[in-house]
Amino acid sequence: MAEFKGTKGKWSQKFEGCEPSRVIRSDDGNKEVAQIYRYNSESEQKANALLISKSPLLLKAIKDSINELREVGLNDMANYHEKLYNECVNL
């Protein structure tokens, strides 16, 4: 199975800059992952940034679930999770 090729580790989000936008950074603070500008409402901006910042954890949860689902005989669900995971990590 392919591995995630993006910025490793946990990500967090916060307001930053002269024209406030939400910035998603690696938790060590060294890498900017994404920046979300105020083209939409503040609540949409916050929701989008939160989802993006949780992406590494969501990918890990999907990947970790594949073998567990197969072990209990839920092969269709495992295949779906594997397909979804691969769509996220294969460029």
N, C-alpha and C positions, 0 to 999 in steps of 0.2 A: 504494500500500500504506500502511496506517495506521502511525503511529509509536507507540512506547511512551509512555504518558502518566504513568508513575510517576517516581520519583526518578531523575534522570539520574546517570551515572557509575558507578564501581565501588562495591561494597558490601563491608563486612567484618563479622565477628561477634566478640563477646567476652562474657565474664561481666560483669555489672554489677548494681548495686543492693544493697539491704539483704538481700532474699531473692533469692539469686542466680538470675538468669535469663539466657538468652542474648539479647543485643540486636544487631540488625542495623542498622548505620548506613551512611550514605554515607561514602566514604573521607575526605571533608573533615571529617567528624565533626559537621557542622551539622544533619543530618536523621536522625531515628530512623525506620527503615523498618518494623521489626517487632520484637516482643519475644516470646520463647518461654519460657513458664514451665515449672517442673518438674512438670507433670502426667504426664509419661511418664518413662521411664528416662533417665539422663544420656546414654547412647549414642544413644538416639533423638533427644533434644533437640539434641545436637551434630550429628547427621546432618541433621535438619530445618533447623537454622540454616545449615549449610554449603550445602545445596541452595538455600535462599532467597537466601543471599548471592551465589551464582553465577548467579542468574537473569538479570541483565542480560547477562552474557557468553554464556549459553546462547541467549538471544533473538537476540543479534547473530550468533552462529554459524549459527543457523537462517536468519535473514534473508540473510546473506552467501552461504549455500549455494544459494539458489533459482536465481539466474541461472547459477551455475556448473553446476548439475545440468541446466538447460535447454540450455546450450551443448554438453554431451556427449550430449544426446538422452535424458536420464532424466526425461522430462516427468511421468510418474506420481509419481515421488519428489519432484520440484520442486513439483507440485501439493499433495502431502501436506504438505511443509514450509511452503508458503504458507498452507494451511488451518490448520495448527497455530499458526503465527506469528500469524495474524489472530485466532484464538481467544484468544490470550494478550494481545493489545493492544486489541482492540475491547471497550469497556465496554458 
